[in-house]
Amino acid sequence: MAHDHPFLLTSRYANDHAEIRYWEEARDLHDAAAVALRLWGEHRQTAKLPPWEIVGLEVIDRETYHQRIAEGYGPPPAPVGVHPY
C-alpha cells in the first residue's frame, strides 16, 4: 500500500484493526474524505488487506496535526512505515 500511495505516513495494525495516517493534497474536506474512504477498498486486493469496514475517519490539516503532537495529544508519530500496535 505504501508503494501505491506515496504520501503514506504511518500504518499500525493488529489482528482485528488497523490505523493509516497519510497526507492527502485535496481541494477541500469533501475531496479528502472521499479519497480516504476509497483508499482501503481500492488497495484491498493489491495489498492483500482484510475485508474490514471503515469505522472511523478524521480529516485534519497539517497545522492541526503538528499542534496536537506538540501539545502532547495522542501518541507521537511512529517512524514512517508499517508497524504493529
PDB file with one MODEL, atoms N, CA, C and O in Angstrom:
MODEL        1
ATOM      1  N   MET A   1       0.825  -1.190   0.000  1.00  0.00           N
ATOM      2  CA  MET A   1       0.000   0.000   0.000  1.00  0.00           C
ATOM      3  C   MET A   1       0.869   1.254   0.000  1.00  0.00           C
ATOM      4  O   MET A   1       0.534   2.248  -0.644  1.00  0.00           O
ATOM      5  N   ALA A   2       1.987   1.204   0.726  1.00  0.00           N
ATOM      6  CA  ALA A   2       2.890   2.354   0.770  1.00  0.00           C
ATOM      7  C   ALA A   2       3.451   2.662  -0.618  1.00  0.00           C
ATOM      8  O   ALA A   2       3.709   3.822  -0.941  1.00  0.00           O
ATOM      9  N   HIS A   3       3.637   1.634  -1.433  1.00  0.00           N
ATOM     10  CA  HIS A   3       4.142   1.852  -2.783  1.00  0.00           C
ATOM     11  C   HIS A   3       3.067   2.447  -3.688  1.00  0.00           C
ATOM     12  O   HIS A   3       3.369   3.242  -4.577  1.00  0.00           O
ATOM     13  N   ASP A   4       1.809   2.058  -3.458  1.00  0.00           N
ATOM     14  CA  ASP A   4       0.699   2.565  -4.269  1.00  0.00           C
ATOM     15  C   ASP A   4       0.290   3.980  -3.879  1.00  0.00           C
ATOM     16  O   ASP A   4      -0.190   4.743  -4.718  1.00  0.00           O
ATOM     17  N   HIS A   5       0.477   4.334  -2.609  1.00  0.00           N
ATOM     18  CA  HIS A   5       0.057   5.648  -2.115  1.00  0.00           C
ATOM     19  C   HIS A   5       1.281   6.341  -1.519  1.00  0.00           C
ATOM     20  O   HIS A   5       1.595   6.115  -0.350  1.00  0.00           O
ATOM     21  N   PRO A   6       1.976   7.170  -2.280  1.00  0.00           N
ATOM     22  CA  PRO A   6       3.270   7.702  -1.862  1.00  0.00           C
ATOM     23  C   PRO A   6       3.252   8.611  -0.641  1.00  0.00           C
ATOM     24  O   PRO A   6       4.311   8.878  -0.073  1.00  0.00           O
ATOM     25  N   PHE A   7       2.090   9.096  -0.219  1.00  0.00           N
ATOM     26  CA  PHE A   7       2.053  10.001   0.926  1.00  0.00           C
ATOM     27  C   PHE A   7       1.688   9.290   2.220  1.00  0.00           C
ATOM     28  O   PHE A   7       1.243   9.933   3.172  1.00  0.00           O
ATOM     29  N   LEU A   8       1.869   7.977   2.270  1.00  0.00           N
ATOM     30  CA  LEU A   8       1.605   7.214   3.485  1.00  0.00           C
ATOM     31  C   LEU A   8       2.608   7.637   4.549  1.00  0.00           C
ATOM     32  O   LEU A   8       3.816   7.602   4.317  1.00  0.00           O
ATOM     33  N   LEU A   9       2.106   8.038   5.718  1.00  0.00           N
ATOM     34  CA  LEU A   9       2.999   8.431   6.805  1.00  0.00           C
ATOM     35  C   LEU A   9       3.286   7.229   7.700  1.00  0.00           C
ATOM     36  O   LEU A   9       4.429   6.786   7.815  1.00  0.00           O
ATOM     37  N   THR A  10       2.249   6.714   8.324  1.00  0.00           N
ATOM     38  CA  THR A  10       2.425   5.543   9.188  1.00  0.00           C
ATOM     39  C   THR A  10       1.201   4.651   9.087  1.00  0.00           C
ATOM     40  O   THR A  10       0.106   5.093   8.742  1.00  0.00           O
ATOM     41  N   SER A  11       1.417   3.406   9.394  1.00  0.00           N
ATOM     42  CA  SER A  11       0.326   2.435   9.495  1.00  0.00           C
ATOM     43  C   SER A  11       0.596   1.596  10.723  1.00  0.00           C
ATOM     44  O   SER A  11       1.734   1.208  10.986  1.00  0.00           O
ATOM     45  N   ARG A  12      -0.453   1.317  11.470  1.00  0.00           N
ATOM     46  CA  ARG A  12      -0.344   0.406  12.603  1.00  0.00           C
ATOM     47  C   ARG A  12      -1.428  -0.643  12.429  1.00  0.00           C
ATOM     48  O   ARG A  12      -2.494  -0.354  11.886  1.00  0.00           O
ATOM     49  N   TYR A  13      -1.165  -1.843  12.881  1.00  0.00           N
ATOM     50  CA  TYR A  13      -2.129  -2.914  12.682  1.00  0.00           C
ATOM     51  C   TYR A  13      -2.117  -3.886  13.850  1.00  0.00           C
ATOM     52  O   TYR A  13      -1.137  -3.993  14.587  1.00  0.00           O
ATOM     53  N   ALA A  14      -3.216  -4.581  13.995  1.00  0.00           N
ATOM     54  CA  ALA A  14      -3.372  -5.679  14.948  1.00  0.00           C
ATOM     55  C   ALA A  14      -4.175  -6.748  14.210  1.00  0.00           C
ATOM     56  O   ALA A  14      -4.457  -6.598  13.021  1.00  0.00           O
ATOM     57  N   ASN A  15      -4.543  -7.815  14.899  1.00  0.00           N
ATOM     58  CA  ASN A  15      -5.294  -8.893  14.245  1.00  0.00           C
ATOM     59  C   ASN A  15      -6.680  -8.467  13.794  1.00  0.00           C
ATOM     60  O   ASN A  15      -7.233  -9.049  12.860  1.00  0.00           O
ATOM     61  N   ASP A  16      -7.260  -7.440  14.456  1.00  0.00           N
ATOM     62  CA  ASP A  16      -8.639  -7.087  14.157  1.00  0.00           C
ATOM     63  C   ASP A  16      -8.864  -5.632  13.755  1.00  0.00           C
ATOM     64  O   ASP A  16     -10.008  -5.226  13.549  1.00  0.00           O
ATOM     65  N   HIS A  17      -7.797  -4.838  13.639  1.00  0.00           N
ATOM     66  CA  HIS A  17      -7.976  -3.451  13.222  1.00  0.00           C
ATOM     67  C   HIS A  17      -6.651  -2.860  12.730  1.00  0.00           C
ATOM     68  O   HIS A  17      -5.573  -3.405  12.968  1.00  0.00           O
ATOM     69  N   ALA A  18      -6.776  -1.738  12.042  1.00  0.00           N
ATOM     70  CA  ALA A  18      -5.597  -1.036  11.525  1.00  0.00           C
ATOM     71  C   ALA A  18      -5.868   0.465  11.541  1.00  0.00           C
ATOM     72  O   ALA A  18      -7.017   0.907  11.520  1.00  0.00           O
ATOM     73  N   GLU A  19      -4.798   1.226  11.578  1.00  0.00           N
ATOM     74  CA  GLU A  19      -4.875   2.684  11.509  1.00  0.00           C
ATOM     75  C   GLU A  19      -3.894   3.138  10.435  1.00  0.00           C
ATOM     76  O   GLU A  19      -2.746   2.696  10.403  1.00  0.00           O
ATOM     77  N   ILE A  20      -4.349   4.011   9.571  1.00  0.00           N
ATOM     78  CA  ILE A  20      -3.499   4.525   8.499  1.00  0.00           C
ATOM     79  C   ILE A  20      -3.473   6.041   8.613  1.00  0.00           C
ATOM     80  O   ILE A  20      -4.521   6.683   8.692  1.00  0.00           O
ATOM     81  N   ARG A  21      -2.283   6.605   8.620  1.00  0.00           N
ATOM     82  CA  ARG A  21      -2.122   8.058   8.605  1.00  0.00           C
ATOM     83  C   ARG A  21      -1.380   8.421   7.327  1.00  0.00           C
ATOM     84  O   ARG A  21      -0.314   7.876   7.038  1.00  0.00           O
ATOM     85  N   TYR A  22      -1.942   9.326   6.583  1.00  0.00           N
ATOM     86  CA  TYR A  22      -1.275   9.732   5.351  1.00  0.00           C
ATOM     87  C   TYR A  22      -1.632  11.176   5.026  1.00  0.00           C
ATOM     88  O   TYR A  22      -2.603  11.731   5.540  1.00  0.00           O
ATOM     89  N   TRP A  23      -0.833  11.756   4.171  1.00  0.00           N
ATOM     90  CA  TRP A  23      -1.034  13.126   3.725  1.00  0.00           C
ATOM     91  C   TRP A  23      -1.745  13.099   2.383  1.00  0.00           C
ATOM     92  O   TRP A  23      -1.324  12.388   1.470  1.00  0.00           O
ATOM     93  N   GLU A  24      -2.802  13.853   2.257  1.00  0.00           N
ATOM     94  CA  GLU A  24      -3.551  13.921   1.003  1.00  0.00           C
ATOM     95  C   GLU A  24      -3.671  15.378   0.586  1.00  0.00           C
ATOM     96  O   GLU A  24      -4.118  16.210   1.376  1.00  0.00           O
ATOM     97  N   GLU A  25      -3.289  15.691  -0.608  1.00  0.00           N
ATOM     98  CA  GLU A  25      -3.459  17.043  -1.133  1.00  0.00           C
ATOM     99  C   GLU A  25      -4.802  17.080  -1.853  1.00  0.00           C
ATOM    100  O   GLU A  25      -4.919  16.657  -3.003  1.00  0.00           O
ATOM    101  N   ALA A  26      -5.790  17.584  -1.170  1.00  0.00           N
ATOM    102  CA  ALA A  26      -7.143  17.634  -1.717  1.00  0.00           C
ATOM    103  C   ALA A  26      -7.606  19.088  -1.778  1.00  0.00           C
ATOM    104  O   ALA A  26      -7.110  19.953  -1.056  1.00  0.00           O
ATOM    105  N   ARG A  27      -8.557  19.321  -2.651  1.00  0.00           N
ATOM    106  CA  ARG A  27      -9.095  20.671  -2.834  1.00  0.00           C
ATOM    107  C   ARG A  27      -9.828  21.147  -1.583  1.00  0.00           C
ATOM    108  O   ARG A  27      -9.719  22.310  -1.195  1.00  0.00           O
ATOM    109  N   ASP A  28     -10.578  20.234  -0.953  1.00  0.00           N
ATOM    110  CA  ASP A  28     -11.339  20.607   0.224  1.00  0.00           C
ATOM    111  C   ASP A  28     -11.623  19.360   1.070  1.00  0.00           C
ATOM    112  O   ASP A  28     -11.197  18.255   0.732  1.00  0.00           O
ATOM    113  N   LEU A  29     -12.329  19.552   2.146  1.00  0.00           N
ATOM    114  CA  LEU A  29     -12.648  18.468   3.070  1.00  0.00           C
ATOM    115  C   LEU A  29     -13.407  17.336   2.390  1.00  0.00           C
ATOM    116  O   LEU A  29     -13.134  16.163   2.646  1.00  0.00           O
ATOM    117  N   HIS A  30     -14.344  17.673   1.537  1.00  0.00           N
ATOM    118  CA  HIS A  30     -15.153  16.644   0.868  1.00  0.00           C
ATOM    119  C   HIS A  30     -14.284  15.742  -0.008  1.00  0.00           C
ATOM    120  O   HIS A  30     -14.450  14.522  -0.007  1.00  0.00           O
ATOM    121  N   ASP A  31     -13.359  16.346  -0.752  1.00  0.00           N
ATOM    122  CA  ASP A  31     -12.469  15.549  -1.596  1.00  0.00           C
ATOM    123  C   ASP A  31     -11.549  14.674  -0.747  1.00  0.00           C
ATOM    124  O   ASP A  31     -11.349  13.499  -1.057  1.00  0.00           O
ATOM    125  N   ALA A  32     -10.993  15.238   0.314  1.00  0.00           N
ATOM    126  CA  ALA A  32     -10.089  14.470   1.184  1.00  0.00           C
ATOM    127  C   ALA A  32     -10.817  13.288   1.814  1.00  0.00           C
ATOM    128  O   ALA A  32     -10.273  12.185   1.874  1.00  0.00           O
ATOM    129  N   ALA A  33     -12.040  13.510   2.283  1.00  0.00           N
ATOM    130  CA  ALA A  33     -12.812  12.431   2.901  1.00  0.00           C
ATOM    131  C   ALA A  33     -13.179  11.362   1.872  1.00  0.00           C
ATOM    132  O   ALA A  33     -13.126  10.170   2.179  1.00  0.00           O
ATOM    133  N   ALA A  34     -13.543  11.764   0.675  1.00  0.00           N
ATOM    134  CA  ALA A  34     -13.904  10.795  -0.359  1.00  0.00           C
ATOM    135  C   ALA A  34     -12.719   9.903  -0.715  1.00  0.00           C
ATOM    136  O   ALA A  34     -12.869   8.689  -0.853  1.00  0.00           O
ATOM    137  N   VAL A  35     -11.543  10.507  -0.861  1.00  0.00           N
ATOM    138  CA  VAL A  35     -10.348   9.721  -1.174  1.00  0.00           C
ATOM    139  C   VAL A  35     -10.028   8.776  -0.021  1.00  0.00           C
ATOM    140  O   VAL A  35      -9.717   7.606  -0.245  1.00  0.00           O
ATOM    141  N   ALA A  36     -10.101   9.271   1.197  1.00  0.00           N
ATOM    142  CA  ALA A  36      -9.797   8.444   2.364  1.00  0.00           C
ATOM    143  C   ALA A  36     -10.747   7.254   2.470  1.00  0.00           C
ATOM    144  O   ALA A  36     -10.319   6.145   2.792  1.00  0.00           O
ATOM    145  N   LEU A  37     -12.015   7.476   2.203  1.00  0.00           N
ATOM    146  CA  LEU A  37     -12.986   6.385   2.298  1.00  0.00           C
ATOM    147  C   LEU A  37     -12.787   5.335   1.210  1.00  0.00           C
ATOM    148  O   LEU A  37     -13.158   4.177   1.402  1.00  0.00           O
ATOM    149  N   ARG A  38     -12.216   5.713   0.082  1.00  0.00           N
ATOM    150  CA  ARG A  38     -11.948   4.758  -1.004  1.00  0.00           C
ATOM    151  C   ARG A  38     -10.629   4.028  -0.837  1.00  0.00           C
ATOM    152  O   ARG A  38     -10.448   2.950  -1.404  1.00  0.00           O
ATOM    153  N   LEU A  39      -9.707   4.588  -0.075  1.00  0.00           N
ATOM    154  CA  LEU A  39      -8.339   4.093  -0.007  1.00  0.00           C
ATOM    155  C   LEU A  39      -8.248   2.605   0.333  1.00  0.00           C
ATOM    156  O   LEU A  39      -7.575   1.858  -0.377  1.00  0.00           O
ATOM    157  N   TRP A  40      -8.898   2.166   1.386  1.00  0.00           N
ATOM    158  CA  TRP A  40      -8.818   0.767   1.816  1.00  0.00           C
ATOM    159  C   TRP A  40      -9.368  -0.171   0.746  1.00  0.00           C
ATOM    160  O   TRP A  40      -8.729  -1.164   0.396  1.00  0.00           O
ATOM    161  N   GLY A  41     -10.545   0.145   0.234  1.00  0.00           N
ATOM    162  CA  GLY A  41     -11.159  -0.717  -0.770  1.00  0.00           C
ATOM    163  C   GLY A  41     -10.360  -0.805  -2.056  1.00  0.00           C
ATOM    164  O   GLY A  41     -10.264  -1.876  -2.655  1.00  0.00           O
ATOM    165  N   GLU A  42      -9.785   0.311  -2.486  1.00  0.00           N
ATOM    166  CA  GLU A  42      -9.019   0.313  -3.724  1.00  0.00           C
ATOM    167  C   GLU A  42      -7.722  -0.480  -3.615  1.00  0.00           C
ATOM    168  O   GLU A  42      -7.209  -0.974  -4.619  1.00  0.00           O
ATOM    169  N   HIS A  43      -7.197  -0.603  -2.416  1.00  0.00           N
ATOM    170  CA  HIS A  43      -5.929  -1.303  -2.223  1.00  0.00           C
ATOM    171  C   HIS A  43      -6.115  -2.681  -1.598  1.00  0.00           C
ATOM    172  O   HIS A  43      -5.140  -3.390  -1.347  1.00  0.00           O
ATOM    173  N   ARG A  44      -7.349  -3.053  -1.350  1.00  0.00           N
ATOM    174  CA  ARG A  44      -7.626  -4.332  -0.680  1.00  0.00           C
ATOM    175  C   ARG A  44      -6.974  -5.499  -1.413  1.00  0.00           C
ATOM    176  O   ARG A  44      -6.337  -6.342  -0.781  1.00  0.00           O
ATOM    177  N   GLN A  45      -7.121  -5.561  -2.719  1.00  0.00           N
ATOM    178  CA  GLN A  45      -6.595  -6.699  -3.473  1.00  0.00           C
ATOM    179  C   GLN A  45      -5.082  -6.608  -3.668  1.00  0.00           C
ATOM    180  O   GLN A  45      -4.374  -7.585  -3.422  1.00  0.00           O
ATOM    181  N   THR A  46      -4.575  -5.452  -4.106  1.00  0.00           N
ATOM    182  CA  THR A  46      -3.145  -5.340  -4.387  1.00  0.00           C
ATOM    183  C   THR A  46      -2.292  -5.462  -3.130  1.00  0.00           C
ATOM    184  O   THR A  46      -1.183  -5.993  -3.183  1.00  0.00           O
ATOM    185  N   ALA A  47      -2.797  -4.978  -2.003  1.00  0.00           N
ATOM    186  CA  ALA A  47      -2.044  -5.030  -0.746  1.00  0.00           C
ATOM    187  C   ALA A  47      -2.446  -6.219   0.122  1.00  0.00           C
ATOM    188  O   ALA A  47      -1.930  -6.392   1.226  1.00  0.00           O
ATOM    189  N   LYS A  48      -3.375  -7.042  -0.385  1.00  0.00           N
ATOM    190  CA  LYS A  48      -3.856  -8.220   0.359  1.00  0.00           C
ATOM    191  C   LYS A  48      -4.381  -7.831   1.745  1.00  0.00           C
ATOM    192  O   LYS A  48      -4.022  -8.429   2.759  1.00  0.00           O
ATOM    193  N   LEU A  49      -5.244  -6.804   1.751  1.00  0.00           N
ATOM    194  CA  LEU A  49      -5.819  -6.311   3.004  1.00  0.00           C
ATOM    195  C   LEU A  49      -7.032  -7.146   3.388  1.00  0.00           C
ATOM    196  O   LEU A  49      -7.691  -7.714   2.517  1.00  0.00           O
ATOM    197  N   PRO A  50      -7.335  -7.228   4.683  1.00  0.00           N
ATOM    198  CA  PRO A  50      -8.530  -7.960   5.122  1.00  0.00           C
ATOM    199  C   PRO A  50      -9.806  -7.244   4.670  1.00  0.00           C
ATOM    200  O   PRO A  50      -9.764  -6.057   4.346  1.00  0.00           O
ATOM    201  N   PRO A  51     -10.926  -7.945   4.646  1.00  0.00           N
ATOM    202  CA  PRO A  51     -12.187  -7.340   4.202  1.00  0.00           C
ATOM    203  C   PRO A  51     -12.867  -6.519   5.304  1.00  0.00           C
ATOM    204  O   PRO A  51     -14.075  -6.643   5.503  1.00  0.00           O
ATOM    205  N   TRP A  52     -12.131  -5.708   5.999  1.00  0.00           N
ATOM    206  CA  TRP A  52     -12.675  -4.888   7.079  1.00  0.00           C
ATOM    207  C   TRP A  52     -13.427  -3.688   6.525  1.00  0.00           C
ATOM    208  O   TRP A  52     -13.182  -3.232   5.409  1.00  0.00           O
ATOM    209  N   GLU A  53     -14.349  -3.191   7.342  1.00  0.00           N
ATOM    210  CA  GLU A  53     -15.081  -1.970   7.005  1.00  0.00           C
ATOM    211  C   GLU A  53     -14.447  -0.793   7.733  1.00  0.00           C
ATOM    212  O   GLU A  53     -13.858  -0.960   8.801  1.00  0.00           O
ATOM    213  N   ILE A  54     -14.568   0.381   7.162  1.00  0.00           N
ATOM    214  CA  ILE A  54     -14.089   1.598   7.812  1.00  0.00           C
ATOM    215  C   ILE A  54     -15.086   1.972   8.892  1.00  0.00           C
ATOM    216  O   ILE A  54     -16.286   2.058   8.629  1.00  0.00           O
ATOM    217  N   VAL A  55     -14.596   2.196  10.117  1.00  0.00           N
ATOM    218  CA  VAL A  55     -15.479   2.554  11.221  1.00  0.00           C
ATOM    219  C   VAL A  55     -15.202   3.956  11.761  1.00  0.00           C
ATOM    220  O   VAL A  55     -15.932   4.444  12.624  1.00  0.00           O
ATOM    221  N   GLY A  56     -14.163   4.596  11.262  1.00  0.00           N
ATOM    222  CA  GLY A  56     -13.869   5.949  11.704  1.00  0.00           C
ATOM    223  C   GLY A  56     -12.986   6.659  10.705  1.00  0.00           C
ATOM    224  O   GLY A  56     -12.175   6.036  10.020  1.00  0.00           O
ATOM    225  N   LEU A  57     -13.149   7.966  10.628  1.00  0.00           N
ATOM    226  CA  LEU A  57     -12.354   8.779   9.715  1.00  0.00           C
ATOM    227  C   LEU A  57     -12.200  10.159  10.335  1.00  0.00           C
ATOM    228  O   LEU A  57     -13.170  10.765  10.790  1.00  0.00           O
ATOM    229  N   GLU A  58     -10.975  10.641  10.344  1.00  0.00           N
ATOM    230  CA  GLU A  58     -10.720  12.005  10.812  1.00  0.00           C
ATOM    231  C   GLU A  58      -9.868  12.691   9.762  1.00  0.00           C
ATOM    232  O   GLU A  58      -8.836  12.168   9.342  1.00  0.00           O
ATOM    233  N   VAL A  59     -10.308  13.863   9.343  1.00  0.00           N
ATOM    234  CA  VAL A  59      -9.559  14.661   8.381  1.00  0.00           C
ATOM    235  C   VAL A  59      -9.162  15.943   9.084  1.00  0.00           C
ATOM    236  O   VAL A  59     -10.012  16.711   9.534  1.00  0.00           O
ATOM    237  N   ILE A  60      -7.846  16.167   9.175  1.00  0.00           N
ATOM    238  CA  ILE A  60      -7.349  17.402   9.793  1.00  0.00           C
ATOM    239  C   ILE A  60      -6.278  17.999   8.892  1.00  0.00           C
ATOM    240  O   ILE A  60      -5.687  17.304   8.065  1.00  0.00           O
ATOM    241  N   ASP A  61      -6.038  19.278   9.059  1.00  0.00           N
ATOM    242  CA  ASP A  61      -4.991  19.908   8.272  1.00  0.00           C
ATOM    243  C   ASP A  61      -3.639  19.697   8.951  1.00  0.00           C
ATOM    244  O   ASP A  61      -3.565  19.293  10.111  1.00  0.00           O
ATOM    245  N   ARG A  62      -2.589  19.974   8.213  1.00  0.00           N
ATOM    246  CA  ARG A  62      -1.228  19.721   8.707  1.00  0.00           C
ATOM    247  C   ARG A  62      -0.939  20.527   9.968  1.00  0.00           C
ATOM    248  O   ARG A  62      -0.318  20.015  10.900  1.00  0.00           O
ATOM    249  N   GLU A  63      -1.377  21.767  10.007  1.00  0.00           N
ATOM    250  CA  GLU A  63      -1.132  22.621  11.175  1.00  0.00           C
ATOM    251  C   GLU A  63      -1.765  22.020  12.429  1.00  0.00           C
ATOM    252  O   GLU A  63      -1.133  21.986  13.485  1.00  0.00           O
ATOM    253  N   THR A  64      -2.987  21.553  12.323  1.00  0.00           N
ATOM    254  CA  THR A  64      -3.670  20.937  13.465  1.00  0.00           C
ATOM    255  C   THR A  64      -2.937  19.683  13.922  1.00  0.00           C
ATOM    256  O   THR A  64      -2.776  19.456  15.121  1.00  0.00           O
ATOM    257  N   TYR A  65      -2.496  18.871  12.970  1.00  0.00           N
ATOM    258  CA  TYR A  65      -1.753  17.651  13.300  1.00  0.00           C
ATOM    259  C   TYR A  65      -0.504  17.993  14.117  1.00  0.00           C
ATOM    260  O   TYR A  65      -0.272  17.405  15.173  1.00  0.00           O
ATOM    261  N   HIS A  66       0.298  18.940  13.629  1.00  0.00           N
ATOM    262  CA  HIS A  66       1.526  19.313  14.332  1.00  0.00           C
ATOM    263  C   HIS A  66       1.228  19.964  15.684  1.00  0.00           C
ATOM    264  O   HIS A  66       1.972  19.765  16.645  1.00  0.00           O
ATOM    265  N   GLN A  67       0.156  20.731  15.762  1.00  0.00           N
ATOM    266  CA  GLN A  67      -0.220  21.358  17.028  1.00  0.00           C
ATOM    267  C   GLN A  67      -0.595  20.293  18.059  1.00  0.00           C
ATOM    268  O   GLN A  67      -0.180  20.389  19.214  1.00  0.00           O
ATOM    269  N   ARG A  68      -1.365  19.288  17.666  1.00  0.00           N
ATOM    270  CA  ARG A  68      -1.750  18.217  18.587  1.00  0.00           C
ATOM    271  C   ARG A  68      -0.533  17.460  19.112  1.00  0.00           C
ATOM    272  O   ARG A  68      -0.446  17.166  20.304  1.00  0.00           O
ATOM    273  N   ILE A  69       0.390  17.151  18.234  1.00  0.00           N
ATOM    274  CA  ILE A  69       1.596  16.440  18.653  1.00  0.00           C
ATOM    275  C   ILE A  69       2.386  17.295  19.634  1.00  0.00           C
ATOM    276  O   ILE A  69       2.850  16.793  20.657  1.00  0.00           O
ATOM    277  N   ALA A  70       2.545  18.592  19.330  1.00  0.00           N
ATOM    278  CA  ALA A  70       3.298  19.495  20.199  1.00  0.00           C
ATOM    279  C   ALA A  70       2.650  19.630  21.578  1.00  0.00           C
ATOM    280  O   ALA A  70       3.349  19.792  22.578  1.00  0.00           O
ATOM    281  N   GLU A  71       1.318  19.563  21.633  1.00  0.00           N
ATOM    282  CA  GLU A  71       0.598  19.696  22.901  1.00  0.00           C
ATOM    283  C   GLU A  71       0.491  18.373  23.650  1.00  0.00           C
ATOM    284  O   GLU A  71      -0.054  18.325  24.753  1.00  0.00           O
ATOM    285  N   GLY A  72       1.008  17.298  23.056  1.00  0.00           N
ATOM    286  CA  GLY A  72       1.007  16.007  23.747  1.00  0.00           C
ATOM    287  C   GLY A  72      -0.263  15.202  23.587  1.00  0.00           C
ATOM    288  O   GLY A  72      -0.463  14.235  24.323  1.00  0.00           O
ATOM    289  N   TYR A  73      -1.133  15.562  22.653  1.00  0.00           N
ATOM    290  CA  TYR A  73      -2.352  14.798  22.420  1.00  0.00           C
ATOM    291  C   TYR A  73      -2.042  13.619  21.512  1.00  0.00           C
ATOM    292  O   TYR A  73      -1.532  13.792  20.406  1.00  0.00           O
ATOM    293  N   GLY A  74      -2.348  12.448  21.977  1.00  0.00           N
ATOM    294  CA  GLY A  74      -2.120  11.248  21.179  1.00  0.00           C
ATOM    295  C   GLY A  74      -0.668  10.847  21.194  1.00  0.00           C
ATOM    296  O   GLY A  74       0.191  11.587  21.674  1.00  0.00           O
ATOM    297  N   PRO A  75      -0.401   9.680  20.670  1.00  0.00           N
ATOM    298  CA  PRO A  75       0.980   9.200  20.646  1.00  0.00           C
ATOM    299  C   PRO A  75       1.799   9.991  19.633  1.00  0.00           C
ATOM    300  O   PRO A  75       1.258  10.479  18.641  1.00  0.00           O
ATOM    301  N   PRO A  76       3.092  10.119  19.877  1.00  0.00           N
ATOM    302  CA  PRO A  76       3.920  10.789  18.877  1.00  0.00           C
ATOM    303  C   PRO A  76       3.896   9.981  17.593  1.00  0.00           C
ATOM    304  O   PRO A  76       3.631   8.779  17.616  1.00  0.00           O
ATOM    305  N   PRO A  77       4.169  10.627  16.484  1.00  0.00           N
ATOM    306  CA  PRO A  77       4.122   9.889  15.226  1.00  0.00           C
ATOM    307  C   PRO A  77       5.137   8.754  15.223  1.00  0.00           C
ATOM    308  O   PRO A  77       6.280   8.925  15.648  1.00  0.00           O
ATOM    309  N   ALA A  78       4.707   7.604  14.742  1.00  0.00           N
ATOM    310  CA  ALA A  78       5.606   6.463  14.616  1.00  0.00           C
ATOM    311  C   ALA A  78       6.547   6.716  13.449  1.00  0.00           C
ATOM    312  O   ALA A  78       6.256   7.538  12.579  1.00  0.00           O
ATOM    313  N   PRO A  79       7.669   6.017  13.427  1.00  0.00           N
ATOM    314  CA  PRO A  79       8.535   6.152  12.253  1.00  0.00           C
ATOM    315  C   PRO A  79       7.753   5.783  10.994  1.00  0.00           C
ATOM    316  O   PRO A  79       6.851   4.947  11.037  1.00  0.00           O
ATOM    317  N   VAL A  80       8.100   6.401   9.894  1.00  0.00           N
ATOM    318  CA  VAL A  80       7.422   6.123   8.634  1.00  0.00           C
ATOM    319  C   VAL A  80       7.497   4.627   8.355  1.00  0.00           C
ATOM    320  O   VAL A  80       8.550   4.007   8.506  1.00  0.00           O
ATOM    321  N   GLY A  81       6.372   4.057   7.948  1.00  0.00           N
ATOM    322  CA  GLY A  81       6.331   2.640   7.635  1.00  0.00           C
ATOM    323  C   GLY A  81       5.131   1.965   8.255  1.00  0.00           C
ATOM    324  O   GLY A  81       4.182   2.624   8.681  1.00  0.00           O
ATOM    325  N   VAL A  82       5.177   0.657   8.305  1.00  0.00           N
ATOM    326  CA  VAL A  82       4.084  -0.159   8.827  1.00  0.00           C
ATOM    327  C   VAL A  82       4.565  -0.857  10.084  1.00  0.00           C
ATOM    328  O   VAL A  82       5.610  -1.508  10.080  1.00  0.00           O
ATOM    329  N   HIS A  83       3.798  -0.721  11.167  1.00  0.00           N
ATOM    330  CA  HIS A  83       4.209  -1.230  12.470  1.00  0.00           C
ATOM    331  C   HIS A  83       3.039  -1.906  13.178  1.00  0.00           C
ATOM    332  O   HIS A  83       1.892  -1.507  12.982  1.00  0.00           O
ATOM    333  N   PRO A  84       3.308  -2.921  13.994  1.00  0.00           N
ATOM    334  CA  PRO A  84       2.224  -3.495  14.815  1.00  0.00           C
ATOM    335  C   PRO A  84       1.891  -2.537  15.962  1.00  0.00           C
ATOM    336  O   PRO A  84       2.702  -1.688  16.331  1.00  0.00           O
ATOM    337  N   TYR A  85       0.676  -2.688  16.523  1.00  0.00           N
ATOM    338  CA  TYR A  85       0.290  -1.893  17.700  1.00  0.00           C
ATOM    339  C   TYR A  85       1.125  -2.310  18.872  1.00  0.00           C
ATOM    340  O   TYR A  85       0.967  -1.769  19.966  1.00  0.00           O
TER     341      TYR A  85
ENDMDL
END
